[in-house]
């Protein structure tokens, strides 16, 4: 499975190519995780640890203009200086 969404790094961030939104996105993510489930005596489960085995971002939708996967990477403020 391939993703068309670029991964932001320490120096870059997402930007919607249509409206310029930098801050608000709906991210659809699929992940494989191992959870340590601890049940109390009443049988109520609680996840105490979560280990992420793999994670894929499937799509990113802009909260402002609802464009899907119209995302580019731009430098964060102050990056590279
Ligand atoms: Zn947008």
PDB file of the backbone (N, CA, C, O) and the ligand in Angstrom, with CONECT records:
HET     ZN  A 101       1
ATOM      1  N   UNK A   1       0.833  -1.189   0.000  1.00  0.00           N
ATOM      2  CA  UNK A   1       0.000   0.000   0.000  1.00  0.00           C
ATOM      3  C   UNK A   1       0.873   1.247   0.000  1.00  0.00           C
ATOM      4  O   UNK A   1       1.810   1.364   0.790  1.00  0.00           O
ATOM      5  N   UNK A   2       0.562   2.156  -0.877  1.00  0.00           N
ATOM      6  CA  UNK A   2       1.340   3.384  -0.940  1.00  0.00           C
ATOM      7  C   UNK A   2       0.483   4.557  -0.495  1.00  0.00           C
ATOM      8  O   UNK A   2      -0.737   4.562  -0.658  1.00  0.00           O
ATOM      9  N   UNK A   3       1.134   5.519   0.053  1.00  0.00           N
ATOM     10  CA  UNK A   3       0.418   6.710   0.459  1.00  0.00           C
ATOM     11  C   UNK A   3       0.865   7.880  -0.393  1.00  0.00           C
ATOM     12  O   UNK A   3       2.034   7.990  -0.763  1.00  0.00           O
ATOM     13  N   UNK A   4      -0.073   8.742  -0.694  1.00  0.00           N
ATOM     14  CA  UNK A   4       0.257   9.916  -1.494  1.00  0.00           C
ATOM     15  C   UNK A   4       0.524  11.125  -0.611  1.00  0.00           C
ATOM     16  O   UNK A   4       0.809  12.219  -1.099  1.00  0.00           O
ATOM     17  N   UNK A   5       0.430  10.911   0.692  1.00  0.00           N
ATOM     18  CA  UNK A   5       0.595  12.025   1.606  1.00  0.00           C
ATOM     19  C   UNK A   5       2.043  12.094   2.072  1.00  0.00           C
ATOM     20  O   UNK A   5       2.551  11.134   2.651  1.00  0.00           O
ATOM     21  N   UNK A   6       2.708  13.209   1.828  1.00  0.00           N
ATOM     22  CA  UNK A   6       4.091  13.322   2.306  1.00  0.00           C
ATOM     23  C   UNK A   6       4.133  13.427   3.827  1.00  0.00           C
ATOM     24  O   UNK A   6       3.250  14.015   4.451  1.00  0.00           O
ATOM     25  N   UNK A   7       5.159  12.855   4.398  1.00  0.00           N
ATOM     26  CA  UNK A   7       5.297  12.886   5.855  1.00  0.00           C
ATOM     27  C   UNK A   7       6.004  14.154   6.294  1.00  0.00           C
ATOM     28  O   UNK A   7       7.090  14.461   5.804  1.00  0.00           O
ATOM     29  N   UNK A   8       5.400  14.893   7.213  1.00  0.00           N
ATOM     30  CA  UNK A   8       6.113  16.052   7.744  1.00  0.00           C
ATOM     31  C   UNK A   8       7.306  15.605   8.582  1.00  0.00           C
ATOM     32  O   UNK A   8       7.304  14.525   9.173  1.00  0.00           O
ATOM     33  N   UNK A   9       8.305  16.445   8.618  1.00  0.00           N
ATOM     34  CA  UNK A   9       9.509  16.136   9.368  1.00  0.00           C
ATOM     35  C   UNK A   9       9.740  17.220  10.416  1.00  0.00           C
ATOM     36  O   UNK A   9       8.873  18.057  10.665  1.00  0.00           O
ATOM     37  N   UNK A  10      10.914  17.189  11.019  1.00  0.00           N
ATOM     38  CA  UNK A  10      11.234  18.188  12.035  1.00  0.00           C
ATOM     39  C   UNK A  10      11.309  19.584  11.443  1.00  0.00           C
ATOM     40  O   UNK A  10      11.121  20.575  12.149  1.00  0.00           O
ATOM     41  N   UNK A  11      11.587  19.663  10.132  1.00  0.00           N
ATOM     42  CA  UNK A  11      11.767  20.972   9.501  1.00  0.00           C
ATOM     43  C   UNK A  11      10.612  21.378   8.600  1.00  0.00           C
ATOM     44  O   UNK A  11      10.572  22.506   8.108  1.00  0.00           O
ATOM     45  N   UNK A  12       9.668  20.461   8.381  1.00  0.00           N
ATOM     46  CA  UNK A  12       8.605  20.762   7.425  1.00  0.00           C
ATOM     47  C   UNK A  12       7.239  20.522   8.046  1.00  0.00           C
ATOM     48  O   UNK A  12       7.101  19.841   9.062  1.00  0.00           O
ATOM     49  N   UNK A  13       6.244  21.101   7.404  1.00  0.00           N
ATOM     50  CA  UNK A  13       4.861  20.950   7.859  1.00  0.00           C
ATOM     51  C   UNK A  13       3.961  20.843   6.651  1.00  0.00           C
ATOM     52  O   UNK A  13       4.365  21.131   5.524  1.00  0.00           O
ATOM     53  N   UNK A  14       2.707  20.414   6.908  1.00  0.00           N
ATOM     54  CA  UNK A  14       1.743  20.318   5.822  1.00  0.00           C
ATOM     55  C   UNK A  14       1.184  21.685   5.468  1.00  0.00           C
ATOM     56  O   UNK A  14       1.051  22.576   6.307  1.00  0.00           O
ATOM     57  N   UNK A  15       0.863  21.809   4.185  1.00  0.00           N
ATOM     58  CA  UNK A  15       0.138  22.989   3.725  1.00  0.00           C
ATOM     59  C   UNK A  15      -0.840  22.532   2.659  1.00  0.00           C
ATOM     60  O   UNK A  15      -0.470  21.794   1.746  1.00  0.00           O
ATOM     61  N   UNK A  16      -2.088  22.967   2.770  1.00  0.00           N
ATOM     62  CA  UNK A  16      -3.075  22.674   1.734  1.00  0.00           C
ATOM     63  C   UNK A  16      -2.715  23.478   0.490  1.00  0.00           C
ATOM     64  O   UNK A  16      -2.562  24.697   0.553  1.00  0.00           O
ATOM     65  N   UNK A  17      -2.581  22.783  -0.649  1.00  0.00           N
ATOM     66  CA  UNK A  17      -2.167  23.484  -1.865  1.00  0.00           C
ATOM     67  C   UNK A  17      -3.292  24.337  -2.439  1.00  0.00           C
ATOM     68  O   UNK A  17      -3.041  25.207  -3.272  1.00  0.00           O
ATOM     69  N   UNK A  18      -4.522  24.101  -2.010  1.00  0.00           N
ATOM     70  CA  UNK A  18      -5.642  24.855  -2.572  1.00  0.00           C
ATOM     71  C   UNK A  18      -5.925  26.137  -1.808  1.00  0.00           C
ATOM     72  O   UNK A  18      -6.110  27.194  -2.411  1.00  0.00           O
ATOM     73  N   UNK A  19      -5.960  26.049  -0.472  1.00  0.00           N
ATOM     74  CA  UNK A  19      -6.370  27.229   0.294  1.00  0.00           C
ATOM     75  C   UNK A  19      -5.280  27.748   1.224  1.00  0.00           C
ATOM     76  O   UNK A  19      -5.444  28.804   1.835  1.00  0.00           O
ATOM     77  N   UNK A  20      -4.172  27.022   1.340  1.00  0.00           N
ATOM     78  CA  UNK A  20      -3.076  27.524   2.161  1.00  0.00           C
ATOM     79  C   UNK A  20      -3.188  27.207   3.639  1.00  0.00           C
ATOM     80  O   UNK A  20      -2.362  27.658   4.432  1.00  0.00           O
ATOM     81  N   UNK A  21      -4.195  26.440   4.023  1.00  0.00           N
ATOM     82  CA  UNK A  21      -4.348  26.036   5.414  1.00  0.00           C
ATOM     83  C   UNK A  21      -3.096  25.312   5.918  1.00  0.00           C
ATOM     84  O   UNK A  21      -2.580  24.405   5.265  1.00  0.00           O
ATOM     85  N   UNK A  22      -2.625  25.732   7.086  1.00  0.00           N
ATOM     86  CA  UNK A  22      -1.426  25.120   7.667  1.00  0.00           C
ATOM     87  C   UNK A  22      -1.715  24.355   8.942  1.00  0.00           C
ATOM     88  O   UNK A  22      -0.860  23.611   9.424  1.00  0.00           O
ATOM     89  N   UNK A  23      -2.890  24.521   9.490  1.00  0.00           N
ATOM     90  CA  UNK A  23      -3.076  24.114  10.880  1.00  0.00           C
ATOM     91  C   UNK A  23      -4.172  23.096  11.139  1.00  0.00           C
ATOM     92  O   UNK A  23      -4.154  22.459  12.192  1.00  0.00           O
ATOM     93  N   UNK A  24      -5.124  22.909  10.237  1.00  0.00           N
ATOM     94  CA  UNK A  24      -6.252  22.043  10.583  1.00  0.00           C
ATOM     95  C   UNK A  24      -6.513  21.009   9.489  1.00  0.00           C
ATOM     96  O   UNK A  24      -6.834  21.352   8.351  1.00  0.00           O
ATOM     97  N   UNK A  25      -6.366  19.739   9.860  1.00  0.00           N
ATOM     98  CA  UNK A  25      -6.560  18.649   8.909  1.00  0.00           C
ATOM     99  C   UNK A  25      -7.261  17.488   9.602  1.00  0.00           C
ATOM    100  O   UNK A  25      -7.088  17.270  10.801  1.00  0.00           O
ATOM    101  N   UNK A  26      -8.051  16.747   8.834  1.00  0.00           N
ATOM    102  CA  UNK A  26      -8.565  15.460   9.287  1.00  0.00           C
ATOM    103  C   UNK A  26      -7.664  14.379   8.709  1.00  0.00           C
ATOM    104  O   UNK A  26      -7.547  14.244   7.491  1.00  0.00           O
ATOM    105  N   UNK A  27      -7.039  13.622   9.573  1.00  0.00           N
ATOM    106  CA  UNK A  27      -6.081  12.615   9.144  1.00  0.00           C
ATOM    107  C   UNK A  27      -6.705  11.232   9.324  1.00  0.00           C
ATOM    108  O   UNK A  27      -7.115  10.867  10.426  1.00  0.00           O
ATOM    109  N   UNK A  28      -6.774  10.460   8.222  1.00  0.00           N
ATOM    110  CA  UNK A  28      -7.197   9.066   8.304  1.00  0.00           C
ATOM    111  C   UNK A  28      -5.946   8.202   8.351  1.00  0.00           C
ATOM    112  O   UNK A  28      -5.116   8.227   7.443  1.00  0.00           O
ATOM    113  N   UNK A  29      -5.831   7.444   9.420  1.00  0.00           N
ATOM    114  CA  UNK A  29      -4.597   6.730   9.704  1.00  0.00           C
ATOM    115  C   UNK A  29      -4.941   5.280   9.982  1.00  0.00           C
ATOM    116  O   UNK A  29      -5.888   4.998  10.716  1.00  0.00           O
ATOM    117  N   UNK A  30      -4.193   4.362   9.410  1.00  0.00           N
ATOM    118  CA  UNK A  30      -4.357   2.964   9.793  1.00  0.00           C
ATOM    119  C   UNK A  30      -3.087   2.523  10.493  1.00  0.00           C
ATOM    120  O   UNK A  30      -1.976   2.820  10.054  1.00  0.00           O
ATOM    121  N   UNK A  31      -3.272   1.818  11.577  1.00  0.00           N
ATOM    122  CA  UNK A  31      -2.095   1.421  12.339  1.00  0.00           C
ATOM    123  C   UNK A  31      -2.284   0.031  12.921  1.00  0.00           C
ATOM    124  O   UNK A  31      -3.401  -0.400  13.204  1.00  0.00           O
ATOM    125  N   UNK A  32      -1.172  -0.652  13.091  1.00  0.00           N
ATOM    126  CA  UNK A  32      -1.141  -1.924  13.803  1.00  0.00           C
ATOM    127  C   UNK A  32      -0.502  -1.659  15.157  1.00  0.00           C
ATOM    128  O   UNK A  32       0.635  -1.195  15.239  1.00  0.00           O
ATOM    129  N   UNK A  33      -1.230  -1.951  16.199  1.00  0.00           N
ATOM    130  CA  UNK A  33      -0.726  -1.672  17.535  1.00  0.00           C
ATOM    131  C   UNK A  33      -0.905  -2.888  18.425  1.00  0.00           C
ATOM    132  O   UNK A  33      -1.816  -3.694  18.235  1.00  0.00           O
ATOM    133  N   UNK A  34      -0.019  -3.000  19.396  1.00  0.00           N
ATOM    134  CA  UNK A  34      -0.170  -3.978  20.465  1.00  0.00           C
ATOM    135  C   UNK A  34      -0.571  -3.214  21.713  1.00  0.00           C
ATOM    136  O   UNK A  34       0.113  -2.283  22.138  1.00  0.00           O
ATOM    137  N   UNK A  35      -1.690  -3.622  22.292  1.00  0.00           N
ATOM    138  CA  UNK A  35      -2.157  -2.952  23.495  1.00  0.00           C
ATOM    139  C   UNK A  35      -2.039  -3.876  24.695  1.00  0.00           C
ATOM    140  O   UNK A  35      -2.411  -5.048  24.630  1.00  0.00           O
ATOM    141  N   UNK A  36      -1.527  -3.350  25.769  1.00  0.00           N
ATOM    142  CA  UNK A  36      -1.560  -4.058  27.036  1.00  0.00           C
ATOM    143  C   UNK A  36      -2.867  -3.692  27.728  1.00  0.00           C
ATOM    144  O   UNK A  36      -3.027  -2.586  28.245  1.00  0.00           O
ATOM    145  N   UNK A  37      -3.795  -4.642  27.727  1.00  0.00           N
ATOM    146  CA  UNK A  37      -5.115  -4.395  28.299  1.00  0.00           C
ATOM    147  C   UNK A  37      -5.139  -4.945  29.716  1.00  0.00           C
ATOM    148  O   UNK A  37      -4.887  -6.128  29.944  1.00  0.00           O
ATOM    149  N   UNK A  38      -5.438  -4.093  30.635  1.00  0.00           N
ATOM    150  CA  UNK A  38      -5.501  -4.465  32.043  1.00  0.00           C
ATOM    151  C   UNK A  38      -6.962  -4.376  32.484  1.00  0.00           C
ATOM    152  O   UNK A  38      -7.551  -3.295  32.481  1.00  0.00           O
ATOM    153  N   UNK A  39      -7.538  -5.507  32.861  1.00  0.00           N
ATOM    154  CA  UNK A  39      -8.922  -5.510  33.299  1.00  0.00           C
ATOM    155  C   UNK A  39      -8.981  -5.479  34.816  1.00  0.00           C
ATOM    156  O   UNK A  39      -8.231  -6.171  35.505  1.00  0.00           O
ATOM    157  N   UNK A  40      -9.898  -4.653  35.320  1.00  0.00           N
ATOM    158  CA  UNK A  40     -10.066  -4.658  36.771  1.00  0.00           C
ATOM    159  C   UNK A  40     -10.996  -5.815  37.163  1.00  0.00           C
ATOM    160  O   UNK A  40     -11.469  -6.560  36.304  1.00  0.00           O
ATOM    161  N   UNK A  41     -11.251  -5.956  38.474  1.00  0.00           N
ATOM    162  CA  UNK A  41     -12.008  -7.108  38.948  1.00  0.00           C
ATOM    163  C   UNK A  41     -13.440  -7.101  38.439  1.00  0.00           C
ATOM    164  O   UNK A  41     -14.077  -8.151  38.352  1.00  0.00           O
ATOM    165  N   UNK A  42     -13.942  -5.933  38.105  1.00  0.00           N
ATOM    166  CA  UNK A  42     -15.296  -5.845  37.558  1.00  0.00           C
ATOM    167  C   UNK A  42     -15.328  -6.159  36.068  1.00  0.00           C
ATOM    168  O   UNK A  42     -16.401  -6.208  35.467  1.00  0.00           O
ATOM    169  N   UNK A  43     -14.151  -6.375  35.466  1.00  0.00           N
ATOM    170  CA  UNK A  43     -14.094  -6.700  34.051  1.00  0.00           C
ATOM    171  C   UNK A  43     -13.976  -5.501  33.150  1.00  0.00           C
ATOM    172  O   UNK A  43     -14.119  -5.619  31.933  1.00  0.00           O
ATOM    173  N   UNK A  44     -13.718  -4.351  33.726  1.00  0.00           N
ATOM    174  CA  UNK A  44     -13.610  -3.137  32.933  1.00  0.00           C
ATOM    175  C   UNK A  44     -12.202  -3.022  32.354  1.00  0.00           C
ATOM    176  O   UNK A  44     -11.238  -2.923  33.114  1.00  0.00           O
ATOM    177  N   UNK A  45     -12.060  -3.032  31.037  1.00  0.00           N
ATOM    178  CA  UNK A  45     -10.710  -2.993  30.453  1.00  0.00           C
ATOM    179  C   UNK A  45     -10.138  -1.587  30.413  1.00  0.00           C
ATOM    180  O   UNK A  45     -10.856  -0.600  30.253  1.00  0.00           O
ATOM    181  N   UNK A  46      -8.836  -1.529  30.562  1.00  0.00           N
ATOM    182  CA  UNK A  46      -8.134  -0.256  30.440  1.00  0.00           C
ATOM    183  C   UNK A  46      -6.817  -0.519  29.711  1.00  0.00           C
ATOM    184  O   UNK A  46      -6.066  -1.416  30.094  1.00  0.00           O
ATOM    185  N   UNK A  47      -6.537   0.247  28.676  1.00  0.00           N
ATOM    186  CA  UNK A  47      -5.291   0.084  27.930  1.00  0.00           C
ATOM    187  C   UNK A  47      -4.188   0.844  28.652  1.00  0.00           C
ATOM    188  O   UNK A  47      -4.236   2.068  28.769  1.00  0.00           O
ATOM    189  N   UNK A  48      -3.196   0.107  29.132  1.00  0.00           N
ATOM    190  CA  UNK A  48      -2.138   0.754  29.914  1.00  0.00           C
ATOM    191  C   UNK A  48      -0.885   1.033  29.093  1.00  0.00           C
ATOM    192  O   UNK A  48      -0.121   1.946  29.406  1.00  0.00           O
ATOM    193  N   UNK A  49      -0.675   0.240  28.037  1.00  0.00           N
ATOM    194  CA  UNK A  49       0.464   0.509  27.160  1.00  0.00           C
ATOM    195  C   UNK A  49       0.030   0.278  25.722  1.00  0.00           C
ATOM    196  O   UNK A  49      -0.816  -0.572  25.445  1.00  0.00           O
ATOM    197  N   UNK A  50       0.608   1.030  24.827  1.00  0.00           N
ATOM    198  CA  UNK A  50       0.286   0.871  23.413  1.00  0.00           C
ATOM    199  C   UNK A  50       1.588   0.964  22.619  1.00  0.00           C
ATOM    200  O   UNK A  50       2.298   1.969  22.664  1.00  0.00           O
ATOM    201  N   UNK A  51       1.878  -0.113  21.892  1.00  0.00           N
ATOM    202  CA  UNK A  51       3.082  -0.129  21.062  1.00  0.00           C
ATOM    203  C   UNK A  51       2.659  -0.102  19.603  1.00  0.00           C
ATOM    204  O   UNK A  51       1.915  -0.976  19.158  1.00  0.00           O
ATOM    205  N   UNK A  52       3.125   0.892  18.853  1.00  0.00           N
ATOM    206  CA  UNK A  52       2.767   1.024  17.446  1.00  0.00           C
ATOM    207  C   UNK A  52       3.738   0.204  16.606  1.00  0.00           C
ATOM    208  O   UNK A  52       4.938   0.475  16.594  1.00  0.00           O
ATOM    209  N   UNK A  53       3.215  -0.800  15.901  1.00  0.00           N
ATOM    210  CA  UNK A  53       4.060  -1.644  15.053  1.00  0.00           C
ATOM    211  C   UNK A  53       4.256  -1.011  13.684  1.00  0.00           C
ATOM    212  O   UNK A  53       5.366  -0.997  13.151  1.00  0.00           O
ATOM    213  N   UNK A  54       3.193  -0.496  13.129  1.00  0.00           N
ATOM    214  CA  UNK A  54       3.303   0.197  11.851  1.00  0.00           C
ATOM    215  C   UNK A  54       2.145   1.167  11.740  1.00  0.00           C
ATOM    216  O   UNK A  54       1.086   0.986  12.342  1.00  0.00           O
ATOM    217  N   UNK A  55       2.379   2.191  10.960  1.00  0.00           N
ATOM    218  CA  UNK A  55       1.375   3.232  10.861  1.00  0.00           C
ATOM    219  C   UNK A  55       1.422   3.833   9.466  1.00  0.00           C
ATOM    220  O   UNK A  55       2.493   4.156   8.953  1.00  0.00           O
ATOM    221  N   UNK A  56       0.260   3.980   8.861  1.00  0.00           N
ATOM    222  CA  UNK A  56       0.188   4.551   7.519  1.00  0.00           C
ATOM    223  C   UNK A  56      -0.873   5.636   7.499  1.00  0.00           C
ATOM    224  O   UNK A  56      -1.998   5.428   7.954  1.00  0.00           O
ATOM    225  N   UNK A  57      -0.512   6.775   6.977  1.00  0.00           N
ATOM    226  CA  UNK A  57      -1.495   7.827   6.777  1.00  0.00           C
ATOM    227  C   UNK A  57      -2.173   7.587   5.437  1.00  0.00           C
ATOM    228  O   UNK A  57      -1.523   7.621   4.393  1.00  0.00           O
ATOM    229  N   UNK A  58      -3.481   7.345   5.466  1.00  0.00           N
ATOM    230  CA  UNK A  58      -4.202   7.001   4.239  1.00  0.00           C
ATOM    231  C   UNK A  58      -4.653   8.234   3.485  1.00  0.00           C
ATOM    232  O   UNK A  58      -4.554   8.294   2.259  1.00  0.00           O
ATOM    233  N   UNK A  59      -5.151   9.218   4.220  1.00  0.00           N
ATOM    234  CA  UNK A  59      -5.546  10.441   3.535  1.00  0.00           C
ATOM    235  C   UNK A  59      -5.585  11.585   4.533  1.00  0.00           C
ATOM    236  O   UNK A  59      -5.738  11.393   5.740  1.00  0.00           O
ATOM    237  N   UNK A  60      -5.440  12.772   3.984  1.00  0.00           N
ATOM    238  CA  UNK A  60      -5.509  13.986   4.788  1.00  0.00           C
ATOM    239  C   UNK A  60      -6.508  14.919   4.122  1.00  0.00           C
ATOM    240  O   UNK A  60      -6.387  15.242   2.940  1.00  0.00           O
ATOM    241  N   UNK A  61      -7.487  15.342   4.893  1.00  0.00           N
ATOM    242  CA  UNK A  61      -8.494  16.253   4.347  1.00  0.00           C
ATOM    243  C   UNK A  61      -8.384  17.598   5.044  1.00  0.00           C
ATOM    244  O   UNK A  61      -8.317  17.692   6.269  1.00  0.00           O
ATOM    245  N   UNK A  62      -8.368  18.633   4.217  1.00  0.00           N
ATOM    246  CA  UNK A  62      -8.282  19.986   4.742  1.00  0.00           C
ATOM    247  C   UNK A  62      -9.580  20.357   5.449  1.00  0.00           C
ATOM    248  O   UNK A  62     -10.665  20.153   4.903  1.00  0.00           O
ATOM    249  N   UNK A  63      -9.478  20.895   6.646  1.00  0.00           N
ATOM    250  CA  UNK A  63     -10.679  21.282   7.395  1.00  0.00           C
ATOM    251  C   UNK A  63     -11.308  22.550   6.819  1.00  0.00           C
ATOM    252  O   UNK A  63     -12.491  22.813   7.037  1.00  0.00           O
ATOM    253  N   UNK A  64     -10.538  23.314   6.101  1.00  0.00           N
ATOM    254  CA  UNK A  64     -11.065  24.577   5.583  1.00  0.00           C
ATOM    255  C   UNK A  64     -11.812  24.387   4.276  1.00  0.00           C
ATOM    256  O   UNK A  64     -12.940  24.860   4.135  1.00  0.00           O
ATOM    257  N   UNK A  65     -11.196  23.699   3.313  1.00  0.00           N
ATOM    258  CA  UNK A  65     -11.809  23.621   1.986  1.00  0.00           C
ATOM    259  C   UNK A  65     -12.179  22.188   1.597  1.00  0.00           C
ATOM    260  O   UNK A  65     -12.670  21.954   0.493  1.00  0.00           O
ATOM    261  N   UNK A  66     -11.945  21.224   2.503  1.00  0.00           N
ATOM    262  CA  UNK A  66     -12.333  19.831   2.299  1.00  0.00           C
ATOM    263  C   UNK A  66     -11.599  19.145   1.149  1.00  0.00           C
ATOM    264  O   UNK A  66     -12.020  18.079   0.699  1.00  0.00           O
ATOM    265  N   UNK A  67     -10.512  19.740   0.671  1.00  0.00           N
ATOM    266  CA  UNK A  67      -9.713  19.071  -0.349  1.00  0.00           C
ATOM    267  C   UNK A  67      -9.038  17.848   0.273  1.00  0.00           C
ATOM    268  O   UNK A  67      -8.547  17.902   1.400  1.00  0.00           O
ATOM    269  N   UNK A  68      -9.022  16.746  -0.479  1.00  0.00           N
ATOM    270  CA  UNK A  68      -8.433  15.514   0.014  1.00  0.00           C
ATOM    271  C   UNK A  68      -7.090  15.290  -0.663  1.00  0.00           C
ATOM    272  O   UNK A  68      -6.987  15.320  -1.890  1.00  0.00           O
ATOM    273  N   UNK A  69      -6.077  15.066   0.138  1.00  0.00           N
ATOM    274  CA  UNK A  69      -4.733  14.752  -0.339  1.00  0.00           C
ATOM    275  C   UNK A  69      -4.149  15.838  -1.240  1.00  0.00           C
ATOM    276  O   UNK A  69      -3.312  15.559  -2.099  1.00  0.00           O
ATOM    277  N   UNK A  70      -4.595  17.070  -1.038  1.00  0.00           N
ATOM    278  CA  UNK A  70      -3.982  18.194  -1.750  1.00  0.00           C
ATOM    279  C   UNK A  70      -3.007  18.864  -0.783  1.00  0.00           C
ATOM    280  O   UNK A  70      -3.194  20.007  -0.364  1.00  0.00           O
ATOM    281  N   UNK A  71      -1.964  18.111  -0.446  1.00  0.00           N
ATOM    282  CA  UNK A  71      -1.074  18.511   0.625  1.00  0.00           C
ATOM    283  C   UNK A  71       0.344  18.595   0.091  1.00  0.00           C
ATOM    284  O   UNK A  71       0.799  17.718  -0.644  1.00  0.00           O
ATOM    285  N   UNK A  72       1.030  19.651   0.467  1.00  0.00           N
ATOM    286  CA  UNK A  72       2.449  19.739   0.148  1.00  0.00           C
ATOM    287  C   UNK A  72       3.203  20.026   1.433  1.00  0.00           C
ATOM    288  O   UNK A  72       2.624  20.422   2.445  1.00  0.00           O
ATOM    289  N   UNK A  73       4.508  19.816   1.365  1.00  0.00           N
ATOM    290  CA  UNK A  73       5.344  20.126   2.517  1.00  0.00           C
ATOM    291  C   UNK A  73       5.978  21.485   2.325  1.00  0.00           C
ATOM    292  O   UNK A  73       6.511  21.788   1.257  1.00  0.00           O
ATOM    293  N   UNK A  74       5.920  22.301   3.360  1.00  0.00           N
ATOM    294  CA  UNK A  74       6.620  23.595   3.358  1.00  0.00           C
ATOM    295  C   UNK A  74       7.480  23.664   4.612  1.00  0.00           C
ATOM    296  O   UNK A  74       7.257  22.940   5.582  1.00  0.00           O
ATOM    297  N   UNK A  75       8.455  24.541   4.568  1.00  0.00           N
ATOM    298  CA  UNK A  75       9.328  24.687   5.728  1.00  0.00           C
ATOM    299  C   UNK A  75       8.554  25.236   6.921  1.00  0.00           C
ATOM    300  O   UNK A  75       7.660  26.066   6.765  1.00  0.00           O
ATOM    301  N   UNK A  76       8.899  24.775   8.086  1.00  0.00           N
ATOM    302  CA  UNK A  76       8.340  25.380   9.291  1.00  0.00           C
ATOM    303  C   UNK A  76       8.998  26.734   9.511  1.00  0.00           C
ATOM    304  O   UNK A  76      10.106  26.978   9.033  1.00  0.00           O
ATOM    305  N   UNK A  77       8.306  27.621  10.242  1.00  0.00           N
ATOM    306  CA  UNK A  77       8.925  28.908  10.532  1.00  0.00           C
ATOM    307  C   UNK A  77      10.242  28.707  11.271  1.00  0.00           C
ATOM    308  O   UNK A  77      10.318  27.960  12.246  1.00  0.00           O
ATOM    309  N   UNK A  78      11.275  29.390  10.787  1.00  0.00           N
ATOM    310  CA  UNK A  78      12.569  29.287  11.455  1.00  0.00           C
ATOM    311  C   UNK A  78      13.368  28.066  11.079  1.00  0.00           C
ATOM    312  O   UNK A  78      14.501  27.915  11.535  1.00  0.00           O
ATOM    313  N   UNK A  79      12.813  27.181  10.254  1.00  0.00           N
ATOM    314  CA  UNK A  79      13.545  25.984   9.871  1.00  0.00           C
ATOM    315  C   UNK A  79      14.683  26.343   8.926  1.00  0.00           C
ATOM    316  O   UNK A  79      14.549  27.230   8.083  1.00  0.00           O
ATOM    317  N   UNK A  80      15.778  25.662   9.073  1.00  0.00           N
ATOM    318  CA  UNK A  80      16.896  25.824   8.154  1.00  0.00           C
ATOM    319  C   UNK A  80      17.728  27.050   8.400  1.00  0.00           C
ATOM    320  O   UNK A  80      18.661  27.311   7.641  1.00  0.00           O
ATOM    321  N   UNK A  81      17.435  27.807   9.418  1.00  0.00           N
ATOM    322  CA  UNK A  81      18.238  28.987   9.691  1.00  0.00           C
ATOM    323  C   UNK A  81      19.162  28.743  10.873  1.00  0.00           C
ATOM    324  O   UNK A  81      19.922  29.631  11.256  1.00  0.00           O
TER     325      UNK A  81
HETATM  326 ZN    ZN A 101      -7.615  23.653   1.997  1.00  0.00          ZN
END
